[in-house]
Amino acid sequence: MSTNVTRLFDILPHIKENFSHHDSVLAGKENGKWITYNVDQYLENAYGVAYALLALGVKPGDTIASISNNRPEWNFLDMGTMMVGAVHVPL
């Protein structure tokens, strides 16, 4: 069964289904050491953000502003925000 990509965050299950042989899809440097994330970890973190936003009462159409360096957590926040239908506004 092929994952149909109709929303931007659908790309993660698509990557998992079609490119799961890749060890990492995202990486960031912490304390001078590269930390990699595979697609399962990416999904887990993005879902965690989505669940947290829902628990906070965020609704579709709400805006979430963030200030961050270029790091994997930015991607987790971006995907999780899209998953709940909110709009991510990076500053």
mmCIF file of the C-alpha atoms, coordinates in Angstrom:
data_MODEL
# 
_entry.id   MODEL 
# 
loop_
_atom_site.group_PDB 
_atom_site.id 
_atom_site.type_symbol 
_atom_site.label_atom_id 
_atom_site.label_alt_id 
_atom_site.label_comp_id 
_atom_site.label_asym_id 
_atom_site.label_entity_id 
_atom_site.label_seq_id 
_atom_site.pdbx_PDB_ins_code 
_atom_site.Cartn_x 
_atom_site.Cartn_y 
_atom_site.Cartn_z 
_atom_site.occupancy 
_atom_site.B_iso_or_equiv 
_atom_site.pdbx_formal_charge 
_atom_site.auth_seq_id 
_atom_site.auth_comp_id 
_atom_site.auth_asym_id 
_atom_site.auth_atom_id 
_atom_site.pdbx_PDB_model_num 
ATOM 1  C CA . MET A 1 1  ? 0.000  0.000  0.000  1.00 0.00 ? 1  MET A CA 1 
ATOM 2  C CA . SER A 1 2  ? 1.432  3.333  -1.014 1.00 0.00 ? 2  SER A CA 1 
ATOM 3  C CA . THR A 1 3  ? 1.164  6.390  1.198  1.00 0.00 ? 3  THR A CA 1 
ATOM 4  C CA . ASN A 1 4  ? -0.634 9.181  -0.643 1.00 0.00 ? 4  ASN A CA 1 
ATOM 5  C CA . VAL A 1 5  ? 1.134  12.490 -0.069 1.00 0.00 ? 5  VAL A CA 1 
ATOM 6  C CA . THR A 1 6  ? -1.523 15.212 -0.046 1.00 0.00 ? 6  THR A CA 1 
ATOM 7  C CA . ARG A 1 7  ? -0.272 17.293 2.892  1.00 0.00 ? 7  ARG A CA 1 
ATOM 8  C CA . LEU A 1 8  ? 3.281  18.308 3.647  1.00 0.00 ? 8  LEU A CA 1 
ATOM 9  C CA . PHE A 1 9  ? 3.466  16.208 6.817  1.00 0.00 ? 9  PHE A CA 1 
ATOM 10 C CA . ASP A 1 10 ? 2.385  13.127 4.817  1.00 0.00 ? 10 ASP A CA 1 
ATOM 11 C CA . ILE A 1 11 ? 5.956  13.047 3.547  1.00 0.00 ? 11 ILE A CA 1 
ATOM 12 C CA . LEU A 1 12 ? 7.168  11.404 6.769  1.00 0.00 ? 12 LEU A CA 1 
ATOM 13 C CA . PRO A 1 13 ? 5.076  8.210  6.427  1.00 0.00 ? 13 PRO A CA 1 
ATOM 14 C CA . HIS A 1 14 ? 5.970  8.234  2.713  1.00 0.00 ? 14 HIS A CA 1 
ATOM 15 C CA . ILE A 1 15 ? 9.678  8.355  3.560  1.00 0.00 ? 15 ILE A CA 1 
ATOM 16 C CA . LYS A 1 16 ? 9.207  5.575  6.118  1.00 0.00 ? 16 LYS A CA 1 
ATOM 17 C CA . GLU A 1 17 ? 7.443  3.382  3.574  1.00 0.00 ? 17 GLU A CA 1 
ATOM 18 C CA . ASN A 1 18 ? 9.789  4.007  0.650  1.00 0.00 ? 18 ASN A CA 1 
ATOM 19 C CA . PHE A 1 19 ? 13.170 4.872  2.122  1.00 0.00 ? 19 PHE A CA 1 
ATOM 20 C CA . SER A 1 20 ? 13.294 3.070  5.479  1.00 0.00 ? 20 SER A CA 1 
ATOM 21 C CA . HIS A 1 21 ? 16.684 1.614  4.555  1.00 0.00 ? 21 HIS A CA 1 
ATOM 22 C CA . HIS A 1 22 ? 18.258 5.023  5.180  1.00 0.00 ? 22 HIS A CA 1 
ATOM 23 C CA . ASP A 1 23 ? 19.675 5.314  8.680  1.00 0.00 ? 23 ASP A CA 1 
ATOM 24 C CA . SER A 1 24 ? 18.965 9.005  9.113  1.00 0.00 ? 24 SER A CA 1 
ATOM 25 C CA . VAL A 1 25 ? 16.812 11.700 7.570  1.00 0.00 ? 25 VAL A CA 1 
ATOM 26 C CA . LEU A 1 26 ? 17.811 14.560 9.849  1.00 0.00 ? 26 LEU A CA 1 
ATOM 27 C CA . ALA A 1 27 ? 20.900 15.525 11.820 1.00 0.00 ? 27 ALA A CA 1 
ATOM 28 C CA . GLY A 1 28 ? 21.993 18.235 14.210 1.00 0.00 ? 28 GLY A CA 1 
ATOM 29 C CA . LYS A 1 29 ? 25.090 19.022 16.181 1.00 0.00 ? 29 LYS A CA 1 
ATOM 30 C CA . GLU A 1 30 ? 24.939 18.900 19.982 1.00 0.00 ? 30 GLU A CA 1 
ATOM 31 C CA . ASN A 1 31 ? 28.010 19.643 22.075 1.00 0.00 ? 31 ASN A CA 1 
ATOM 32 C CA . GLY A 1 32 ? 30.226 19.242 19.023 1.00 0.00 ? 32 GLY A CA 1 
ATOM 33 C CA . LYS A 1 33 ? 28.826 15.804 18.139 1.00 0.00 ? 33 LYS A CA 1 
ATOM 34 C CA . TRP A 1 34 ? 26.443 14.983 15.283 1.00 0.00 ? 34 TRP A CA 1 
ATOM 35 C CA . ILE A 1 35 ? 23.160 13.457 16.426 1.00 0.00 ? 35 ILE A CA 1 
ATOM 36 C CA . THR A 1 36 ? 21.076 11.767 13.731 1.00 0.00 ? 36 THR A CA 1 
ATOM 37 C CA . TYR A 1 37 ? 17.375 11.002 13.633 1.00 0.00 ? 37 TYR A CA 1 
ATOM 38 C CA . ASN A 1 38 ? 15.770 8.252  11.582 1.00 0.00 ? 38 ASN A CA 1 
ATOM 39 C CA . VAL A 1 39 ? 12.264 8.606  10.198 1.00 0.00 ? 39 VAL A CA 1 
ATOM 40 C CA . ASP A 1 40 ? 10.702 6.790  13.183 1.00 0.00 ? 40 ASP A CA 1 
ATOM 41 C CA . GLN A 1 41 ? 12.353 9.226  15.609 1.00 0.00 ? 41 GLN A CA 1 
ATOM 42 C CA . TYR A 1 42 ? 11.289 12.160 13.429 1.00 0.00 ? 42 TYR A CA 1 
ATOM 43 C CA . LEU A 1 43 ? 7.683  10.933 13.454 1.00 0.00 ? 43 LEU A CA 1 
ATOM 44 C CA . GLU A 1 44 ? 7.759  10.253 17.199 1.00 0.00 ? 44 GLU A CA 1 
ATOM 45 C CA . ASN A 1 45 ? 9.018  13.765 17.948 1.00 0.00 ? 45 ASN A CA 1 
ATOM 46 C CA . ALA A 1 46 ? 6.573  15.439 15.537 1.00 0.00 ? 46 ALA A CA 1 
ATOM 47 C CA . TYR A 1 47 ? 3.642  13.475 17.005 1.00 0.00 ? 47 TYR A CA 1 
ATOM 48 C CA . GLY A 1 48 ? 4.834  14.441 20.484 1.00 0.00 ? 48 GLY A CA 1 
ATOM 49 C CA . VAL A 1 49 ? 4.700  18.110 19.533 1.00 0.00 ? 49 VAL A CA 1 
ATOM 50 C CA . ALA A 1 50 ? 1.258  17.656 17.963 1.00 0.00 ? 50 ALA A CA 1 
ATOM 51 C CA . TYR A 1 51 ? -0.117 15.926 21.073 1.00 0.00 ? 51 TYR A CA 1 
ATOM 52 C CA . ALA A 1 52 ? 1.346  18.631 23.315 1.00 0.00 ? 52 ALA A CA 1 
ATOM 53 C CA . LEU A 1 53 ? -0.183 21.408 21.219 1.00 0.00 ? 53 LEU A CA 1 
ATOM 54 C CA . LEU A 1 54 ? -3.569 19.688 21.297 1.00 0.00 ? 54 LEU A CA 1 
ATOM 55 C CA . ALA A 1 55 ? -3.278 19.289 25.085 1.00 0.00 ? 55 ALA A CA 1 
ATOM 56 C CA . LEU A 1 56 ? -2.601 23.030 25.298 1.00 0.00 ? 56 LEU A CA 1 
ATOM 57 C CA . GLY A 1 57 ? -5.808 23.732 23.369 1.00 0.00 ? 57 GLY A CA 1 
ATOM 58 C CA . VAL A 1 58 ? -4.264 24.720 20.037 1.00 0.00 ? 58 VAL A CA 1 
ATOM 59 C CA . LYS A 1 59 ? -6.865 24.538 17.274 1.00 0.00 ? 59 LYS A CA 1 
ATOM 60 C CA . PRO A 1 60 ? -6.690 24.535 13.475 1.00 0.00 ? 60 PRO A CA 1 
ATOM 61 C CA . GLY A 1 61 ? -5.878 28.020 12.208 1.00 0.00 ? 61 GLY A CA 1 
ATOM 62 C CA . ASP A 1 62 ? -4.098 29.094 15.412 1.00 0.00 ? 62 ASP A CA 1 
ATOM 63 C CA . THR A 1 63 ? -0.609 30.486 14.969 1.00 0.00 ? 63 THR A CA 1 
ATOM 64 C CA . ILE A 1 64 ? 2.470  29.191 16.766 1.00 0.00 ? 64 ILE A CA 1 
ATOM 65 C CA . ALA A 1 65 ? 5.474  31.515 16.752 1.00 0.00 ? 65 ALA A CA 1 
ATOM 66 C CA . SER A 1 66 ? 8.961  30.209 17.439 1.00 0.00 ? 66 SER A CA 1 
ATOM 67 C CA . ILE A 1 67 ? 12.473 31.560 17.690 1.00 0.00 ? 67 ILE A CA 1 
ATOM 68 C CA . SER A 1 68 ? 15.142 28.956 17.087 1.00 0.00 ? 68 SER A CA 1 
ATOM 69 C CA . ASN A 1 69 ? 18.479 28.275 15.526 1.00 0.00 ? 69 ASN A CA 1 
ATOM 70 C CA . ASN A 1 70 ? 18.640 25.864 12.610 1.00 0.00 ? 70 ASN A CA 1 
ATOM 71 C CA . ARG A 1 71 ? 18.250 22.553 14.458 1.00 0.00 ? 71 ARG A CA 1 
ATOM 72 C CA . PRO A 1 72 ? 16.216 19.316 14.244 1.00 0.00 ? 72 PRO A CA 1 
ATOM 73 C CA . GLU A 1 73 ? 13.797 20.492 16.938 1.00 0.00 ? 73 GLU A CA 1 
ATOM 74 C CA . TRP A 1 74 ? 12.658 23.232 14.557 1.00 0.00 ? 74 TRP A CA 1 
ATOM 75 C CA . ASN A 1 75 ? 11.563 20.530 12.108 1.00 0.00 ? 75 ASN A CA 1 
ATOM 76 C CA . PHE A 1 76 ? 9.738  18.602 14.844 1.00 0.00 ? 76 PHE A CA 1 
ATOM 77 C CA . LEU A 1 77 ? 7.852  21.759 15.826 1.00 0.00 ? 77 LEU A CA 1 
ATOM 78 C CA . ASP A 1 78 ? 7.055  22.625 12.216 1.00 0.00 ? 78 ASP A CA 1 
ATOM 79 C CA . MET A 1 79 ? 5.667  19.181 11.372 1.00 0.00 ? 79 MET A CA 1 
ATOM 80 C CA . GLY A 1 80 ? 3.783  18.855 14.662 1.00 0.00 ? 80 GLY A CA 1 
ATOM 81 C CA . THR A 1 81 ? 2.208  22.273 14.170 1.00 0.00 ? 81 THR A CA 1 
ATOM 82 C CA . MET A 1 82 ? 1.036  21.326 10.684 1.00 0.00 ? 82 MET A CA 1 
ATOM 83 C CA . MET A 1 83 ? -0.370 18.041 11.985 1.00 0.00 ? 83 MET A CA 1 
ATOM 84 C CA . VAL A 1 84 ? -2.834 19.889 14.221 1.00 0.00 ? 84 VAL A CA 1 
ATOM 85 C CA . GLY A 1 85 ? -3.750 22.360 11.458 1.00 0.00 ? 85 GLY A CA 1 
ATOM 86 C CA . ALA A 1 86 ? -2.056 25.330 13.093 1.00 0.00 ? 86 ALA A CA 1 
ATOM 87 C CA . VAL A 1 87 ? 0.291  27.729 11.333 1.00 0.00 ? 87 VAL A CA 1 
ATOM 88 C CA . HIS A 1 88 ? 3.975  27.837 12.290 1.00 0.00 ? 88 HIS A CA 1 
ATOM 89 C CA . VAL A 1 89 ? 5.421  31.344 12.208 1.00 0.00 ? 89 VAL A CA 1 
ATOM 90 C CA . PRO A 1 90 ? 9.202  31.173 12.618 1.00 0.00 ? 90 PRO A CA 1 
ATOM 91 C CA . LEU A 1 91 ? 10.686 34.483 13.734 1.00 0.00 ? 91 LEU A CA 1 
# 
